[in-house]
Each structure stands twice: as C-alpha cells, then as structure tokens.
Amino acid sequence: MQIKAFAQYNNPANRYDKAYEQYLDATCPLQKDSIKHFVYFSRDRELIHNHPLLDNKRLVGAQIMYSWRQLEPKKGTYNFSIIYEDYAYLTSHGKKLFIQLQDVSFSATYKAVPDYLLTEEYDDGCIALNEEDGWAAKRWNRKVQNRWIQLLHALGKEFNGKIEGINFQETAAGTNNTKDSSFSPERYVKCIKENMKALKQAFPNSVTMQYANFMPGEWLPWDDKGYLRAIYQYGNEIGVGLGGPDLMVQRKGQLNHLIAMMHEYEYKVPLGIAIQDGNYIGKTGADKDYNEHKDKGLNQQENIVPLLHAFAKDFLNVNYMFWVNQEPYFRENVIPCMNN
C-alpha cells in the first residue's frame, strides 16, 4: 500500500481541518463521475418498493442491512428469503443489491445475533456498547467467529456473483478488556483480518468491503498502534474493499481515522463511503444533541450534498457512495442533485 505525498503540519491532528473548504463551491447537479451510487436503507427494506432510485439512472441500486438474527433463526438453519425477494425486485428494475451484514445494533432493545449465541456456550454472544446504547457481537470470541464464518460461506453459495457487493459493519467495537476480559486489541485486529479473508473466499466474484473507521486501543494520530492501518493494508493485499460510515468532513475523529486512511494511500481495491443518519446536516447518530425529528430539511438546512460528493470524489477517490434514505433530506437534497 503506497503512501501519497502530503504536506507536513506542526500539529498532525489538524492537518485536514480545512480540507473541505476547497469543495465549498460545489453545486448541483453533481459533477459527472465514475462512482457507483447506492441508496442505503438500513433494515427498512420494504422502502425500496416504488422508490425514486428505480427511475434514476445515476443511482445503481440499494444497500440493505440484514441482521445475523434474521438470516440464521436457528443454529445451522439459514433463511435467505428476504434477500432473494429484494434481489429479485431490484433486478426486475435494472438495479443492483449491495448487502450490509449486521452483527452490531445501535438500539438498546435489539440484538443482531441469533438467540442460540446468547448462551453460556458462546459467552453470551454479544456485549453492550458504550452507555448501553446498543449491542455488538463478540467478534473476538472464537466460537462466535466460527459461526459467523459459516454464515458467510452459506451466503456466498447463494449470492456470490449475483449481488453487486457485500460489506461488514464498522470496526468500532465500543468495548475494551475492562468490559470483557477475553477481549484484547491485538486479538480484535486478528479476528477482523480473519473475517475479511473468509468474506473474500465466500464472495470471490462480488465486491467485498470492510467498514474500518476506529479501532479499540488506539486514537489517531497521537496514540497510533498501527491497528487501523493494518486493516487497510490487509484489505488492499487480499482484495477486500475498504471504507466506512459517516462522511464527516469537519470532525477530527473521522478526519484522523478513516478519512486519513483513505486519502493518504493508494489502493488497488474499491473504496466506499457512507452518508448515514445525520450526515446530511453534519451530525451522526451517536451525537447526543442529534434529533432527526426536529430538523426539517432543505428549508432550514444548507444542502451539503454537493460538498460531500466533491470531497468523496476528489479527496478520497472513492468508487462507491452509499446515500442514506433519510427524509426529508434524500428527496429534497440528494434526488435533485442526482437529476442531471
């Protein structure tokens, strides 16, 4: 993975603070590009029906999240009927399906893993995220990981080469060894790599992608243990695409982690960036002051879709963009910019 040349800064943490400013004059319609644009529906899969993406030539298809719980209701018993249904519907309209596999939820009331994992045999299978605002599969647990890899192989047998691509959720784990003594950052890096390799083996003929945004045990640029960089290097070596959620062009956390990783190196694999809930107004779902119901869209907010697109295209050189189907922003901001 070759590093690009970039200017030296007195404070590396601030090196990209103003990078977005060169794209402030971007306008709609969006500039012509080679990016494949998908609409991200999370688990609201029913919303693809009669959606504006079906009539928009620039939107390639839908990215839909399917939880492990949905796909393996009982141990070793798989049910992919909802994927088949969505795949058939999109294909009938000339659109592609991009799968996002869910093993982490950001809801205190929903666990994305099957019930059989929530047992002593699998050390309860998942762990609460920070402040109990969701649940993450114990990816570092060998038994849990083995079941996950079995799911990948089963999915690959059915959908390899049919779907556009498949991605894992973000690497941010929301945990540490004080919460779970079986966890270590080093083991976590290793298991993420192992899962990436298994995904590539299961889907050699579809795009594979790991969302890699933050890694437990380090904080860039000052506390750099090489964990996040190792994930990007490994993906580039084995042919697994890379990227992440939350295109935040003014926030240091994202700027110094996934944005730095994507910008500073040259890749042979596809890069993808997701515009997710809140991003249309410069927020994320994790922000405590964010309330999607209080914001009214274009009438009260500046349309930053052209800025996000220009930044992703020229600063990050992405191959895929995943635009969340969040209203009213999607219809008021994204669709007009895609109609050229």
N, C-alpha and C positions, 0 to 999 in steps of 0.2 A: 504494500500500500504506500504509494508515493505521496510525500507531503508537498503541498503547494507553498510557494514563497509568499510570505506576508510580512507586513511592516512590524518592527519591534516597538513595544509600548513600555512606558515606565511602569504601568500597572496593567498586567495582562488581564486582570478581571474586567477591565473597562475597554478592551480592545475592539469590541464590536458594538459598543453602546450606541453609536451614531450611524452604524452601517445602513440602517433602514432609511436614513434621510435622503439617500441618493435615489430612492424609489417613490418619493412623496408626490412626484408629478405624474405618476402612472394613472391612466384613466380607463374608462370603459368605452367600447368593448375591449376585452383583454387582447393583448398582442398575440399574434399567431405564434404557436409553439408546437413542439413535438411531445408535450406532456400528455399522458393519459389521465383524464379527469373522471373520477368516480364520485358518486354521491354516497355518503356514509349514513346508514340508517340505524346504527346500533342494533338493538334487538327488535326494533319496530318494523319487522319485515313486511307486515301487511301494507305498509305505506308505499311500497313500490308500485302497487296497482294504480294505474291511471295517473302516475306521477309525471310531472313535466320533463323529467330526464328522458322519457320514452320518445319524445318528439324533438329532442335537442341533439343535433349531430355531434356537438363537441363533447357531450357527456357520454363516456364509453360504457358505463354501467353502474352497478350498485355494489357497495361494500356492505356486507351484512354480518353482524356478530351472531355466532351460535355458541351457546354455552356447552361446556362438557356435560353438565347435568342433562341438557336436552338430548344430546347425541348418544349418551350411554346410560339409559334409565336403570339398567341392572348390569351388574358386573359381566363383561364379556358379551352383552346383548346390545347391539347398536341399532339406532333408528335414525336414518338419514332422510326420512320422508320430507321434512320441511326444506332441506337443501335441494332435493330433487324438484320440489314444487317451485321454489324460487328460480332455480336454474332453468326450468322449462319455460316459465313465464318470461324471464328476461330474454332468453334465446329466441322466443317467438316474436319478440320486438327488436331483434337485432342487437341486443345489449349483452354485456358480459357480467359474470358474477365474480366477485373477489371476497373470499371468506376471511373473517377475523375470528380466530378461536378464542373463546373466553374461559379463562381459569381464575380470573380476578373480578370481583364485583366492587362497585363503589356505592353499595347500598347495605346498610346495617341489617336489612331483613332478607337479603338474598345471597345464598352461597352458590357459586357457579359450578361446584364439583358435585358428582353423584353422591347419593346418600351412603352407598357402601364404603366410601372413603372416610366418612365421618365416624370412624370406629377406632378402637384401640390398635387394631392390626396396622392401620395406616397413621398412627399418632394423631388422630382426629382429622387428618387430611388437609386442613386449612387453618389459617391463623388470622386473627383480627388485624386490620390495618391500623394506622395511627388514629388515636382517638375514637376507635370503634366505628369508623365511617365506611366500613366495607370489609371484605374477606378475600384473602389470597390463598391459592393452593400452595401447599408446602412443596414447591418445586425442587427443593434440595433434598427431600426425603426420597431415598432410592426406590422404595416400593410405590410411592405416588408417581414418581417419574416413569417407572416401568409401565404403569397403567396408561399414562399419558402417551407414551411412545406406541403402545398397542393401538390407541385411538388413531394416531397419525397414520399408521400402516393401513388400518381399516378404511380411513377416509381416502388415502391415496389409491387404493384398489378401485374405488368407485369414481373418483373425480380427477385423478391426475390427467392432465392434458385437455380436460373439458373446461375447467374453470380458468379464468384469467390468472388468478393467483390466490395465495393463502398467507396470512400473517399471524404471528404471535402478538399478544398484547405487550405492553411496555415492560421493561426490565425493572423499573422502580418497584421495590418489594415491600416497602413500608414496614420493615422488620429489622431485627438485629439479634445477636445472641443473648441479650438480656431478656428478650421475649421468648426465645426458643433456644435452648442450649445445644440443639442439634444443628443450628444454623451457623455458618461461617461465610464471610465474603468470598473466600477462596473456593469453597465448595459451590457457592452460588454461581460464580463465574464458570466453573467446570460444568455444572449441570445445564446452564444456558447454552453453552457450546455443544454439549451432547444432544440437546433437544434440537438445535439448529441443524446439526448433521442428520438427525433422524428425519426432520422435516424435508430436507433436500432429498434424502433417499426415497421418501414416500411420494414426493412430487417432483420427479426429475424433468417433467415436461410442462409444468406450470411455474409461474413466478412464485418464489418463496421469499418471505421477508420477516425480519425480526425488528420489532419496535424497540429501540435501545435509547432511552433518554437519561436515566440516572441509575447508578449502581450503589447499593449499600456499602458502607465502609470507606467511601471517598467523597470529596466535594471539590470540584474543579474550579479554578486552576491550582489552588494552593495545596490541597491535600490530594495529590494525584498518585494513586496506587497502580494505575495502569489498567484498572478493571474495565472501564467503559471502552477504552482504546482497544483492549484485547478483543472485545466483542466485535467491534468494527473491523479489525484486522482479520479475524477469523471468518466472518461473513464474506469478506472480499476474497479470501483464499478458497473457500469451498463453494462459492456461487450462491450464497444466500443474500438477498437484498437487505437494505438497512434503512432506518428512518425512525419516525416516532410521532407521537401525538403532540398537539398544542403548538401551533406555529405562533410563537410569541416573540415578536421582533424587537421588543423593548425591555424584556425581562432577563436579568443576568443569569438566573438559573438555567433557562433554556439556551441563552446565548453561549454560555460557557460549557455546555454539555453537548446535547445532540446537534445544535446548530454549528458549534465549533468543529465537531467531528465530521459533519457532512461537508463543511466549507473548506477545511484545511487539507483534505486528502483527495487524491484522485482514485476513482473506483471503477472496477470492471463490472460491478453488479448494479442492479437498479436501486435507486434511492427514492424514498417516498416520504411525504409529509402530510399529516392530517390536520385539518382545521376542525376542531371539535367544539363541543358546547362552550359558549362564552367567548371563543376566539374572535368572533366577528366584532366584538366590542372590546377586545384586548383583555379578556378575563379567561380564567379556566374554571372548570367545575370544582376545583379544590379551594378556590378563593372564598373566604368566609363572608365577604361582602357582596358576593355574586348572587343575584336572584333573577333568573331568566324571565320570571313573570312580571317584573317591574320595568323591564326595558321594552320599548315599543318599536324598535326597528329604524328604518330609514328616516322617518320623520323627526326622530330625536337623536339619531346617531350618524356620524360620518361613515360613509361606505368605504371600508378599508380593503375590500376585496381586490381592487387593482394593485394596491400596495403589497398585499400578501402574495399575490400571484407573481408580481415582478421580483420580489425578494426570493421566492422559491425558485423561480426560473433562472435568474441570473446570479444570485449569491450562493444558492445551494445546488443548482444544476440537477434538479430532481427529474425523475422520469414519471412519477405518479403523484397526483394530488387527490386527497380524499376530503371532500367538502361535506360537512355535517348537514343533515337535513333539519336544521333548526329554524323554526319560524319565529318571527316573520322575516328573518334575515335571508333565508335561502331564496325565497320568491322575490323579495324586494331588492336584494343586493346581488346575489350570485347569478340568478337567471338573466337579468338584464345585461350583465357583463358577458355572459356566455352567448348571447344572441347577436352574432355578428355576420 
